[in-house]
Amino acid sequence: MLPFGLVSSVGLWRNGDVGALRKRLKDTAETLIIGGGCVGVSLAYHLAKLGQKDVVLLEKSELTAGSTWHAAGLTTYYHPGINLKKIHYYSIKLYEQLEAETGQAVGFHQPGSIRIASTVSRVDEMKYQMTRTHWHSTPQFLISPEEVQELCPLLNMDKVLAGLHTPGDGHIDPYSLTMALAAGARMHGAHIYNPAPVTGLFPTPDGKWDVHTPHGTIRANRVVNAAGFWAREVGQMIGLEHPTIPVHHQYVVTATVAEVKALKKELPVIRDLEGSYYLRQERDGLLFGPYEKQEKMVLQDSWVTDGVPPGFGKELFESDLDRIMDHVEMAMEMVPVLKHADIINIVSGPITYTPDLLPMVGPHQGVQNYWTAIGFGYGIIHAGGVGKFLSDWILSGEPPYDLIECDPNRYSKWTTVPFMCAKARESYGFNNLVGYPKEERFAGRPTSRVSGVYELLKEKGSMGFHAGWEQPHYFYKPGDDVRYRPSFKRTNWFGPVGRECQLVMEKVGVIDLSPFGKFMVKGKDSHKLLDRLFANTLPKVGLTNISHMLTPRGHVYAELTITQLAPGEFMLITGSGSELHDLRWIERERTDGGYDVDISNVTDGIGVLGVAGPNSRRVLQKLTSEDMSDGAFRFLHCKSIELADIPLRATRISYTGELGWELYMDMPKMEAVYQAIMEAGQEEGIDNFGTYAMASLRLEKGFRGWGAEMNCDTNPLEAGLDYFIKLNKPADFVGKQALLEIKSQGLTRNLAYLTMDTDDVDPEGNETIWHNGKVVGNTTSGAYSYTTRKSLAFGYLPTHLATIGQNVEVELLGRKYPATVVQEPLVQTEPTRTRLQKKSRGGA
């Protein structure tokens, strides 16, 4: 938490002389928004419209200063991700009616858009995206070259193989949009002040903020940083280093083009993905903007170290046509009328990037009542939806739907400036590359987050990137193709992953699980706090269980394993991608409830090895005097043991569903433990396995995954988590009353377990499920089962279809494959097999 009384000595907004305000500054605010671009103003509009009083927005110079005013204003329903489609959809629907509501013209054009495919891989990508869109409200169509030409007659069709057509897409005037949102915000009672730069942020003992300006101080219940490319400086006022960096983006505007002027209707927005540029009609001319390769693009990295120059707001950078000439030439080839068009303007301005190109939206861990809405590379299309999303969250206390990919807490101290710069270059330069499943990007890696066995393993397998960590996806053997070969179909990892699944099922494997988030919770009120947070009963000392934190409306906020190490001392384990996401939720409940509890994040200091397979007990027994037998070390029990004379904690659990243990040790001891295990297991056929094999094995066993089968969009009853939800426990856990209401009303959908008949493609999640020609649901995760030799998937279906034996279809790459709802699991877990074997022997 930010120490009370911390005084900012850095990052003051160097603004020079500040003009007078036209009205008196308020003394208090319920929500204070810093930044008057389209995102900040949208948040003010939505909060005020939803009824919040005392909404205040402070803008350092004038509304739209920064990136908003010079944006190209593109609006699209399309997004390759799942959750951000909802943001885009809401924004467009809002912009369609904003002028009627506020009386302010917004200059919204909706000629539609076409994404051009000129390679086979790009056509596959569009098919892949179609199945991820069919179960959403977004209108989107895969169209033929003939249909592309009909919609856009100015294109050279020589290379066009297909197009992704999105009716309703278009562009909007960013200045007019912001002014309309501002008018709406004021109409509903929000207060907008400018010029009103923030010169300091100071936390108060009761969790509020004193926000200093040249005109006075405002006491705010919460602060939202929506300061665009000044966001980093605002964060530095309270000791945070937000990983945002300005990028030079250029677009070119032409004079009137006769062929454009002669058109009877406006051209759709064109995105030539191989050429890496967008193009739209601008009056009777054209506007096109490229994304240069990473070796040519320009970062404004001096602003990271030295801050934004005083007075910069509605200025531009010097243009550099030579830098984008490759793209200009490709645009001329695709749209030949450009060859004779006169350029009248080249706009080169700053847009803000994060390392992964996604914005940072939500409350920040470690700082009470401080929220962010920053890092928008595409602020115009995000503004409406993000304003509504954050407003709903602020007013209800929980996110309206899952948007964890934009959680500001996905970054932490490992996100250094060199990493940020390398990733921003990569993200900008790769902007229009084919987006494959299981995609890896390698710039800036590794970070400081490497486990104790990374150096031993880094050349032996394919590493994945998880919350800053390097973690093996799969391992190589002599003769394997070790290149990075992304594909929409089975590729070079398919064989090695099958080999590793067989290893775990028949022998013994070792996996690095160090990226798990790990928290220690202890203190006088630790039991009360966790009993309030978790829907399961708490484990007794020496035991572990799986527990879920729910939201007030009864949805699944997080899944963790809890171990009670000693009376009142708990170890909590969560997935790597939700480390600070979960920690913030726990810390907030501690603060709101006044619990006397100490919470420490020990993620980076503890290494974790998973040892799994029928021979795992035999291997570990060689290295310890502790009795590892089934009777002495039972499933879901945890003990402090010595392994190869190194003290550690061992828990009998495995996410593969096979006999296994998780070993927790000090990170510096990890290499020695790993080497001892590998040496001891030679006779048992020990080897490494990675996360791809673990994912396949967990699906065979019917294990749900957080972020897939369960998240803030799902309740635990429809996800089949009833076993872990103790509605009869005395504690009034968060979400209990809502869940009782959900149960009484009955479910409308259920998670179903599907087997599929496929060929060289497997489900991975978020595909559309069809029945009798209609969309009825979506998959949540999928993989190939090497044990049963079938493709498997979890998916949500209406209750009447989620019955054993029901036949449906799952869409993969433009084809609908037969699928059947089956009894789960296809492969029994080791504890279940052992129990059934004992029962069988007893019966005999």
Residue, then its C-alpha position, 0 to 999 in steps of 0.5 A: m500500500l502507498p504510505f500515508g503522507l507520501v509527498s510527490s517530488v517527481g512528475l509534476w505537470r510542467n505546465g507553465d502559466v495556468g489560465a483562470l477557471r471560469k467557475r469555482l473548483k469543487d472541494t470534494a468529488e466522489t470520483l475525480i478523473i484526470g485527463g480530458g481525452c475521449v476516454g476520460v470524458s466518456l467515463a465522466y459521462h457514464l458515471a453521471k448518467l448512471g446517477q453518481k453525484d460529484v463527478v469531477l474531471l480535471e483537464k490540464s489544458e483543453l479537452t482532446a489535447g494529447s492523442t484524441w484530437h489528431a486521431a484518425g477516428l476509426t471505429t470497428y466492431y472487430h477485435p481478435g480477442i473475445n472480451l474486447k468485442k463487447i467494448h467495441y460493440y457498446s462504443i458503436k451503439l453509443y456513438e450511433q445515438l449520441e448526437a440525438e441525446t446530446g444535440q452535438a454532432v459527432g460526424f459518425h460515418q458507417p460505411g462498413s469495413i473490409r479486412i483484406a486477405s491476400t495469403v492462405s494463412r490470412v484466409d485461415e485467420m479470418k475463418y478462425q475469427m469468424t468462429r470466435t464471432h458467431w456467438h457474439s452480437t457483432p455483424q461479421f461476414l467472410i466474403s469472396p473477392e467478387e463481393v470485395q470488389e463490389l463493395c470497394p471498386l477501387l481495389n486492385m483485385d490481383k492478390v485478393l483471396a477473401g475479405l472480412h466484411t463488418p457492416g457498421d464499421g467506419h470512422i468518427d470525428p474525435y473532437s466532435l465525439t469528445m465534445a458530445l460526451a462532455a455535453g452529455a456529462r455536464m447535462h447529467g451533472a458532472h463537473i469539467y474543469n480546464p485548464a486544471p493540471v494536477t500537481g500532486l496526489f496525496p493519500t489520506p488516512d481514510g483511503k481518499w485522495d487530496v488532489h492538488t491543482p493550481h486552483g486549489t485542492i479537491r478531496a476525492n473518494r477515488v481517482v481515475n488516471a485517464a491522462g493519456f501519454w501523461a499517465r506515466e507522470v501521474g503514476q509517478m506522483i504516487g510511486l508507480e511506473h506505469p508501462t506506457i510509452p508514446v509511439h509516433h503514428q503517421y497517416v496521410v491525407t490526399a486532395t480530392v481524387a476524381e474516382v473517389k468523388a465519382l462514387k455514389k456511396e462512401l467507400p468502406v474502410i479498408r485494412d490491407l493486412e499484408g501491407s499493414y495499413y488502413l485506408r478510408q475515404e476523407r471527404d472526396g479524397l483518401l486517408f491512409g495510415p501505416y504501421e511500420k516494421q519495428e526497425k523503422m517505427v519511432l518511440q518517443d522514449s525521451w518522454v519516458t525518462d524526461g517527461v512530456p515537454p511543458g506545454f505539449g498538448k495539441e502539437l505534432f511531430e515532424s512527419d517523415l514520409d520516407r519512413i513509411m514509403d514501403h507502405v505507401e507503395m503497397a497502398m498504391e498497388m492495392v488502390p491504384v488511384l493513389k498513384h495520382a493523388d496529391i498529398i495535402n497533409i501528413v499527420s504525425g502524432p503520439i499515441t500511447y502503447t503498453p507492452d502488449l498493446l492492450p489498455m490498462v483498465g481498472p483498480h490498481q493493486g497496492v494503492q487504495n482507490y486509485w484506478t487507471a484508464i490508460g495505454f489506449g492505442y485505439g482510444i476512439i473505439h475503446a472510449g465508449g465501452v470502457g467508460k461504461f465498463l468502468s462506471d458499472w464497476i465503480l458503482s457496483g463493486e465488481p466488473p460487469y464482465d471479464l476483461i482481465e486482459c486489460d487488468p492494470n495489474r498484469y504488469s509489475k516491477w519486472t516490467t522495466v523500461p527496456f522491456m517496455c520499449a522492446k515490446a512496444r516496438e514489437s507490438y507496433g511492428f507486428n500490428n497486422l501480422v497473422g494472429y495465431p493461437k498459442e502465439e509467442r512474441f519474443a522481444g524483451r525476454p527474458t525478464s527478471r522473472v526466471s525460475g531456479v531451473y530456467e538456465l537448465l531448461k531454456e535450450k531444451g524446450s519451447m518457452g512460453f511467456h506468463a506474467g513475465w515468467e519463462q515457462p516450458h510449453y514442451f520439450y525437444k528430443p533429437g530429430d524434432d523440428v525445434r522451430y517456432r511454427p505457429s499454425f491454426k492446425r496441428t503443428n510441430w509441437f503436436g508429437p512432442v506433447g503427446r510424448e509428454c502426456q504418455l510420460v506422465m500417464e506411464k512413468v514420471g514427469v517433472i514440470d516447472l510451476s514457479p509462475f504460480g502466484k503465491f500469498m501468505v496470509k496470517g494474523k488474528d483475523s486470517h480465518k475470518l477474512l478467508d471464510r468471508l472471501f471463499a465459498n468453500t470451507l477452509p482446510k484444517v492444518g496440514l490440508t489443502n483444498i480448492s476454493h473460489m472467490l465470488t463477486p457480489r452477484g455470485h460470479v467466479y472472480a478467482e480460483l485458488t488452492i488454500t493450505q493451512l500450514a499452521p493455525g491461522e497461517f495460510m498459503l494461497i496459490t493462484g494462476s500466474g495470470s491472476e496474481l495481482h488481480d487476486l491479491r488486490w481483491i483480497e487486500r481490498e476485502r481486508t481493508d473494507g472489513g477492517y481485518d487484522v491480517d498480514i498478507s505477503n506476496v511471496t511469488d518471486g521467492i518460491g520455486v515450484l516443481g510438479v512431479a507427476g506420474p505412477n512412478s513419482r512416489r518411488v522417485l521421491q521416496k529415494l530422496t526423503s525419510e518421510d513416508m510417501s506411501d498412500g496411507a501416510f501421505r494422503f491426497l490433498h495433504c501438505k507436509s514440511i519435508e526434506l528432499a535431498d537434505i533440502p527443506l521444502r513443503a510438499t503437497r500431494i496434488s497434481y493438475t494432471g490428475e495423476l499421482g503427483w506432488e507439488l514441491y515448494m522451496d526457496m528459489p535458490k534451492m530449486e536447481a539442486v532439488y530439480q537435479a536430485i529428482m532427475e538423477a533419482g528418477q533415471e531408472e523410472g524413466i523420468d523426464n520433463f513435461g510442459t504446460y501444453a501436456m498439462a492442459s491436455l491431461r487436465l481436460e481429459k480429467g474434466f478439470r475446469g480452468w479459471g479464465a476459461e470454464m469460469n470467470c466473472d461471466t459465469n456462476p459456479l453452479e452452471a460451471g459444475l463447481d457445486y462440490f466446492i461451493k458450501l452454501n450451508k457454511p455459517a459464514d456469509f461469504v461474498g456472493k452467497q446471497a446472490l448464489l442462493e437466488i441463482k439456485s432458486q431461479g434455476l439455471t439456463r445453461n450448463l457447462a458440457y463436456l464434448t468429444m469431437d470428430t476432427d482431422d488436423v485441427d483441434p478446439e482451443g476455446n471460444e469457438t461457436i457451437w451450433h445445433n440445427g443451424k443455429v448458434v447455441g453456445n461456445t466452447t471454453s477450452g479444448a485440446y487433443s486427448y492423446t489417451t483417448r485419441k479424440s478432440l475434447a472441449f468444454g462448452y456452455l450450452p442451454t440446459h436442455l442441450a447439455t445432456i449426455g448423448q446430445n449431438v451438436e456441431v463445433e465450428l473450426l476454421g469455417r467447418k462444422y465438426p460433429a460433437t457429442v455431449v459425454q459423461e465426464p471425465l474420459v479418464q479417471t483421476e489417479p485418486t479415483r482410480t485408486r479408490l475404485q481399485k480398493k473398493s473392488r478388492g474389498g468387494a472381491 
